[in-house]
């Protein structure tokens, strides 16, 4: 479908596609096998100004929006979800600064982020605070002119490789979720260390580590916004970023579909290409239809969020939920269309199937997305 993209949007999409085809596809299997962080690809994206897409020109960015970011994420995801996760997580970690950062904080950190000189990570999840994001137990205690952080964060994308971390910690336990606050923590700060690199089913090029805070002292100026805003900042961050996860779903589904369709044209059974067999045609037809529906929803929600609407939780959750469920179904069906070949590592779809699963889990499981949608529907019906 033609989404009537502007000249600048077409440029972003086409450049991301070129990077994917020239730089990512030739080494994606190797990155997956070796669990190698894609530094060279990140440098290429930095040179192409991709890290500044949704950062104001005032701070060295391109001054575009979340929609343009989804275009880039989608194209990278067609080639490798591990690479696109590394890139997308950078924006996830940056959103707290964009949403509530002071002008001084933005001047200090955003130019390095926009240029790609420093990667960012977002520290919310803990052993007992995953789907229950309000269950954060990491603490930040104000002592003089410093906050002292203690606790751990689990399964943090870009952990150990990022230079800048936006972290949610409790400043007032008595207030529960309303006692959470958001902070900036620089890599190398005394008392801040990392656990081992996790060995994962998929997105193996993306690094995932534990963040460990042991009497980690940071300047009180590193508080983002005000004390008590941490949970709101975290939720608004996820509302902004979930279309990016939806774009990942669309991208990996499109990549798997194209691989399966190309294979079906070449593979012969019963004397004909299998794409001429109706059972295969129906699978491909369903895959193509589901991808177009997911893309339309993700694009529409990304544009809606860019209008500045304040309450986007329901729509953001819908985009993430639908597109990532489609990604899982399409990648599984792509393996099925390709049969035994699809199960082999010499073809990309087995990796795409492994990678796609995380999309239904991170940044809020798809069951949590249904909760968010359901709660929004209750509020809407109460207003009628």
FENFENJO-V209087 format. One record per backbone hydrogen bond with DSSP energy under -1.0 kcal/mol. NH is the residue of the N-H (numbers start at 0). CO is the residue of the C=O. E is the energy in kcal/mol with one decimal. If there is no record, write none. Layout:
BEGIN
NH_CO_E, NH_CO_E
END
This chain:
BEGIN
9_5_-2.5, 10_6_-1.9, 11_7_-2.2, 12_8_-2.5, 13_9_-2.9, 14_10_-2.4, 15_11_-2.3, 16_12_-2.2, 17_13_-2.2, 18_14_-2.4, 19_15_-2.3, 20_16_-2.5, 21_17_-2.9, 22_18_-2.6, 23_18_-1.4, 24_19_-2.9, 26_23_-1.4, 27_23_-1.1, 30_26_-2.8, 31_27_-2.1, 32_28_-2.6, 33_29_-2.7, 35_30_-1.7, 38_36_-2.1, 41_37_-2.2, 42_38_-2.3, 43_39_-1.8, 44_40_-2.4, 45_41_-2.2, 46_42_-2.4, 47_43_-1.1, 48_45_-1.8, 49_44_-2.4, 52_49_-1.4, 54_51_-1.6, 58_55_-1.6, 59_56_-1.7, 60_55_-2.3, 61_51_-3.3, 62_54_-2.7, 63_52_-2.5, 68_64_-1.5, 69_65_-2.2, 70_66_-1.7, 71_67_-1.6, 72_68_-2.5, 73_69_-2.7, 74_70_-1.7, 75_71_-2.2, 76_72_-2.2, 77_73_-1.3, 79_75_-2.6, 83_79_-2.1, 84_80_-2.4, 85_81_-1.5, 86_82_-1.9, 87_83_-3.3, 88_84_-2.5, 91_87_-2.0, 92_88_-2.3, 93_89_-1.0, 94_90_-1.9, 97_93_-2.0, 98_94_-3.0, 99_95_-2.5, 100_96_-1.7, 105_101_-2.6, 106_102_-2.5, 107_103_-1.9, 108_104_-2.6, 109_105_-1.8, 112_108_-1.7, 113_109_-3.4, 114_110_-1.8, 116_111_-1.2, 117_111_-1.7, 120_163_-1.9, 122_165_-3.5, 125_128_-1.8, 128_125_-1.1, 132_130_-1.5, 134_131_-2.3, 138_149_-2.7, 139_169_-2.7, 140_147_-2.2, 142_145_-3.6, 145_142_-1.6, 146_217_-2.7, 147_140_-2.5, 148_215_-3.1, 149_138_-2.1, 150_212_-2.3, 152_210_-2.5, 153_124_-2.3, 155_208_-2.4, 157_206_-2.5, 158_155_-1.8, 160_157_-1.2, 161_157_-2.7, 162_118_-1.8, 163_118_-1.9, 164_184_-2.0, 165_120_-2.4, 166_182_-2.6, 167_122_-2.5, 168_180_-2.6, 169_137_-3.6, 170_178_-3.2, 171_178_-1.6, 174_171_-1.3, 175_172_-1.6, 177_174_-1.6, 178_175_-1.9, 179_176_-1.5, 180_168_-3.4, 182_166_-2.5, 183_221_-1.8, 184_164_-3.0, 186_162_-2.8, 188_185_-1.7, 191_188_-2.0, 192_211_-2.5, 194_209_-2.4, 197_207_-3.0, 208_155_-1.8, 210_152_-2.4, 211_192_-2.9, 212_150_-3.1, 213_190_-2.9, 215_148_-2.3, 217_146_-2.4, 219_144_-2.4, 221_218_-2.3, 222_219_-1.5, 223_181_-3.2, 228_225_-1.6, 229_179_-2.4, 232_228_-2.9, 233_229_-2.5, 234_230_-2.4, 235_231_-2.7, 236_232_-2.3, 237_233_-2.1, 238_234_-2.3, 239_235_-1.9, 240_236_-2.0, 241_237_-1.8, 243_240_-1.2, 244_240_-1.1, 245_241_-2.2, 246_242_-2.5, 247_243_-1.8, 248_244_-2.0, 249_245_-2.3, 250_246_-2.6, 251_247_-2.7, 252_248_-2.0, 253_249_-2.4, 254_250_-2.5, 255_251_-2.2, 256_252_-2.7, 257_253_-2.5, 258_254_-1.9, 259_255_-2.4, 260_256_-2.9, 261_257_-2.4, 262_258_-2.1, 263_259_-2.5, 264_260_-1.2, 266_262_-2.7, 268_271_-2.7, 271_268_-1.9, 273_266_-2.8, 274_263_-1.9, 275_272_-2.0, 276_273_-1.5, 280_276_-2.4, 281_277_-2.6, 282_278_-1.4, 283_279_-2.5, 284_280_-2.7, 285_281_-2.3, 286_282_-2.3, 287_283_-2.7, 288_284_-2.2, 289_285_-2.5, 290_286_-2.2, 291_287_-2.1, 292_288_-2.2, 293_289_-2.3, 294_290_-2.8, 295_291_-2.3, 296_292_-1.9, 297_293_-2.7, 298_294_-2.8, 299_295_-2.2, 300_296_-2.6, 301_297_-2.5, 302_298_-2.3, 303_299_-2.1, 304_300_-2.7, 305_301_-1.7, 307_304_-1.8, 315_311_-2.8, 316_312_-2.4, 317_313_-2.3, 318_314_-2.3, 319_315_-2.1, 320_316_-2.9, 321_317_-2.8, 322_318_-1.8, 323_319_-1.9, 324_320_-1.9, 325_321_-2.2, 326_322_-1.9, 327_323_-1.9, 328_324_-2.1, 329_325_-3.1, 330_326_-2.2, 331_327_-1.9, 332_328_-2.5, 333_329_-2.3, 334_330_-1.8, 335_331_-1.8, 336_332_-2.7, 337_333_-1.8, 340_337_-1.2, 343_340_-1.4, 346_343_-1.4, 351_347_-2.0, 352_348_-2.4, 353_349_-1.9, 354_350_-3.0, 355_351_-2.5, 357_354_-1.1, 358_355_-1.3, 359_356_-1.4, 360_357_-1.9, 361_357_-2.7, 365_359_-2.0, 368_364_-2.0, 369_365_-1.5, 370_366_-1.6, 371_367_-2.5, 372_368_-2.5, 373_369_-2.8, 374_370_-2.7, 375_371_-1.9, 376_372_-2.2, 377_373_-1.9, 378_374_-1.9, 379_375_-2.2, 380_376_-2.6, 381_377_-1.7
END
